Amino acid sequence: MKLQVTQENLAKALNSVARVANTRGTLPILANVVLKTVGTRLTIAATNLDIAITHYIGSKVSDEGSITVPAKLMQDFVNTLPSGVIELHLDDYKLNIKTDQYKSVINGVSAEEFPVMPDIENGKTWNIDSALFKRGLQQVLVAASSDEARPVLTGLYLRTVDGQLILAATDSYRLAEKVLMKTKEDVDLLVPANAMQDLLRLIDDQSENIEITSDEQQVKFKVGDIELVARLIDGKYPDYQKLIPKEFKSSAVLKRSDLLNITKVSSLFARESAGSITISLDDDASKINIHSVASQLGENTASADAKITESGDITLNSRYLLDALAVMNGDEISLSFNAKLEPCVLSDTKNKDYTHVVMPLKS
């Protein structure tokens, strides 16, 4: 293998793929990245057996070939090189890296020892706008569970309902649902949240469309010159729609910034009580009040003006409320519930494509 490539392109590709290289696995070679020439391009790829990322970059190939090298060392080394042309030359299993000022050798391992990179040959393919999907991921990922004891909840559920593509996640304490777009495609995919987190990092502002291909076991996302393949989670996702009330007894409509501010202040006094804050809606005063108590330090009540429909109280985890407010877009939001022990629903008053549900705490 002998080729020339720019430092910028090689560094970008290594930064894309190296993070999925698994240094703690039982297979030491999974801590490596694969460098392989394909026609006039160089592919850089890594996998942890659940997620695989391949990045294609343009290069000037003199001799074809392939090798695997330690991901962390290769990434850190190339990132420190000055911009310009890098020459890669494989001599036996030693990768020679040469620039105008540097000459280095990294010991590699045969690419034949690396697991076969997964691909989908006979899947269904469709496209989605990258900016739209990126925003949906940002709003929904926050609600996915990290508890491996319930693997189904560690995924993001992407499916079509009544001609609309919907993305959802829940950890049973909160739920986020985003309506992405209208579609004629029949989609039903349960994708690991950590794969979607990696995908989110790969979507840049230059990407226009994401090409999605899936079969019964895997899904592939193609973003520009990068492909991410993930193993789908096997299992039935809970029927979360039953959790979302259609009508509400008490609700407050106010500026998102006002609710964010009073929640932040109240959360400072809620650290001792696992983030517990009590929200009170006062329709006589047209106020929303948040009360929190730190038994050793004191207590706090913060208020904001709001349009109130019937007074009521509910106790929530302040961190969950802050997480929801951080990913919402609109200037004005509604906070609605029916009783102390029933779900609290947050939504944008003007754009109804995003719904966030927070389950109450027993006060």
N, C-alpha and C positions, 0 to 999 in steps of 0.2 A: 504494500500500500504506500502510495506517495501522492501527496496533494498539497495544494495551497488554499488557505482560507483566511478571511479577515478576523482579527482578534474580536471585533465587535460582534460578528455573527456567531463565532464559536462560544464566546462568553455568554451571550444571550441564550443559546441552545443549552449549554451546560446548566445555567441557572434555572431553566425551565424543567429539566428532567432530573437533575441530581437529587432533588429533595425526596423523590420516591425511592431512591436507592436505600436498601435496608441494611444498616450496619449492625443491627441486633438480632438478625435472623439466624436460623440454623444453617443456612447455605451462605458461606462467606462470599461467594461470587456475586451475590445480590447487592453487595456494597459497591459493585463496579458499574460503570456505564459502558455501553457498546458503541464503538465507532465503526461505521461500515459505509463503504462507498456504494451508491446506487446510481448508475449512469454518471451524470455530471454533478450529482449532489452527494453530500455527506449526511448520513443519518446519525444522530446521537440519541440513544435510547436507554431507559432504565425501567425496572419493575420491582415490585415487592410481592408479586404473584397475585395480588388483588387489583392493583392499579398498574397500568403500563403507560409511559409517555414516550412518544417518539417525535423528535424535532428534525425537520429537513432543512438544510442550508445549502446555498449555492457554493460551489468550490471548483477549483481547477485541478481535475484528477489526471495524474500521469499513469499511475498503476492502481488497479483496484485491490481491495483487501478489507480485512476486518480484524478488530482486536478489542478486548475489554481492559479497562484501566480503573484504578480506584477513583470513585466519583468525587469524593471530598478533595483529594489532592489535586485532581485535574481541574476541578472547578476553581479552587482557591488560586492555583498557579496561573491559569489563563486570565482570571480577573485582575491579577497584579501586573500582567504584561501591558506595555504601552500599545496604543492603537496602531494598526498597520497589518501587514501580511505575515501570517505564520505558516511555516512549512512543516508538515507532518510526514515523517518517513518511518515505515515499519521495517525493522531489521530483526528477523526471527520473532521473538515475543517482546522486543524492546521498542517502545515508541519514542523516536527522536523528535524533539520539538525545537525548531530553530527560528529565530528572528534576527534582525540586524544586530541586536545587543545580547541576546540570550541563546544559550545552547544547552538543552536539558534532555535527560533520558528518564522515562517512566517505565518501570517494569510492568508488563501486562500479562494477561491470561488469555488463552485461545477463546475466540468467540464461540467455538463449537461447544464449550462447556457451559455456556450461558443458556438459561431456559429459553425456549422458543417464545418470541414475542407474540402475544395473542392478537388475532384479527378476526373480523367478521366477514365471511364470504357471501352468504345468502341471507342478508338481513333486509329490513325495510328502512329506507332512507328518506329523510325530510329535512327542511331547513327552518331556522328561526333567527330573527334579527338579534345580533350579538348584544347590543346595548340593552334591549328589552330583557333578554335572558340574564344578563349580568345584574341588572337591577332586581329582578325576581330572586336570584340567588342571594343577593345581599339582604333582602327582606325576609327570606324564609329560613336560611341556614341557622339563624340565631335560635330557632325553636327546636332544632333536632337534638336528640338525646345522644349522650356519649356512653351510656350504660350498655355494655356488651351482653348483659344478662337478658336484655330484650332487643335482639338484633334488628327486628323490624322497625323499631323506633329510631335506630341510628341511620335511617335512610331518608331521602327526600322522595316524595311520591309525586311522579309526573304522569298525568293522565288526562284524557278528554272526557268531559261531561257536557252533554247537550250541545256539542259543536264548539265547546270552549276548552282550550288547553289550560290546565290548572296545575300549579306547583304547591305542595303542602308539606309541612313538617310539624311533629308534636313530640314532646317528651313526657306527656300526660299531665304536666303542670301548666303548660301553655301550648298554644297552637297558632301557627301562621299559615295563611292561605293567600296565594296570589293568582289572580286570573291573568294569564299572559296574553292570549290572543284567540281569535276565532280560527278554527281549523277543520278540515274534513278528514284529517288523519285520525286513526284509531290508536291511541297511545295508552299504555299501561306499564310503567316502569318504576321499579323501586331501586333507586341508585344510592350507594353509600354516601353519607354526608361528607366524609373525608375526601372522596373522589371529586365531589362537587366543589369542595373548598379549593382543591388543586386546580380545577377547571376555572374557578373564579380568578385565580392568580394569572392564568394564561390568557384571559380575554383582555386585549388591549384596545385602545381607542381607534386603532387602525382597522380592526376586524369589522367586517360588515355583516356577515352571516356565519352561523354555526351550522355545520352539517351533522346531523345525528343519525346514526345507523344502529339498529338493534336486532338481536334475535332473542331466543328464549332465555339465554344465559348471560349475555354480555351486551354492553352498549358502548358505542364509539362516538366521541365528540371530535370533530375536525374544525380547528380554529386556525385559519391561514395555513401556515406550514407545520402546525403542531397537531398531533393526534393523541388523544387520551382514551384508553380502553379500560373499562371497569367491569368487574363481575357484579351482576345484579344480585340483590338480596332476595333469597327465596322465602316467601311467606306472604300472608294476607294482611294488608294494612287495615287498621281499625276504621270503622265507619264514623269518622270524626264529625261529619256533617250534623249528626244528632246532637253534638255538643253546642252548636251555635244557635242561640235563641233567635227567633224571627221577630219577636216583639219584646219591648222593654217597659218596665214600670218607671224606673228612674234613669235619667240621663243628663249629662252636662255637655254643652258645646262651648269650646273655648279655644284660644290660641294655643297651638302646640308648644310654642316657646314658653308660655306661662306655666303650663302643666309640667314641662320639663324642668323649669327652674324650681318650682315649689317641691317637686319630687326629689330633686338633687339635695336641696336643703334638708328635707325631712329624712332622707336616707342616712345623713350623718348621725342622726340620733337613733337610728334603727339598727345599728351594727350589732348591739348586744342581743337583740331580739330576732336574729336571723333575717333582718331586712323588713320586719313587719311594720307596715304603716296603715293607718285607718283613714279612709277617704269618706268625707261627709259632704253630701250635697244639700245645700240650704236654699230652697226655692223662694223663701221670703226675702232673703238678703241677696239673692242671685250670686251666690258665692260657692266655690268648691274649696273645702278645707282639708288639709292633710295633717294628721296628728301622729307624732311618734314619740316614744319614751325610751330614754337610756337610764335605767334605774339608778346607777351610780353617778351619772353626770348631769342629768336634767331631762327636760322635755321640750318639744317644739310644736308649734302650730303655724302652718303657712297657708295663705289664702290667695285666691285669684278670682277675678270676675268671670262669670260664666252664665250662659242661658241654661236655666235648670228646669227640667220637667220632673216634678215631684221629688221631695226630699228623700234621702236614703243613705245608708252607711254600708261600707264593705271594707274588708281588710285584705291587703295584697302584699306580695313580696316586692319591695321597692326596686330590686335589681331587675326583675322581670318587666316591670313597668318602664324602667329606664331603657332597657334593651329594645322594647317595642317602639318607644318614642324616638329612639336614635335612628331607626331605619324607616320611619314614616316620612312621607314627602310633603304633605299639605301644610298650609299655614294654620288651618283650622281643623280641629278633630272633635270627634264625639267619644265620650266614655259612658257606657250604658250597662245596666244590670237590672235584675229583677228582685233579688233578695240577697241577704248576707252570705249565704252559702251556695249561690249560683254563679255561673261564669260571668266575668266582666269582659265586655267586647269593646275594642278600640278600632275606630275606622276614620278615614278621611271623609269630611262632610261633602266634598265636591266630587271626589274620585272614589268610586266604590269597588275598585279592583283589588284592594288589599284589606284583609281582615286579620286582626290579632286578638286572640282570646287568652286571658289570664285567669287561672283558677284561683278562687279565694282561699285565704287562710282562716282557720278557726280563731276568732278573736278572743 
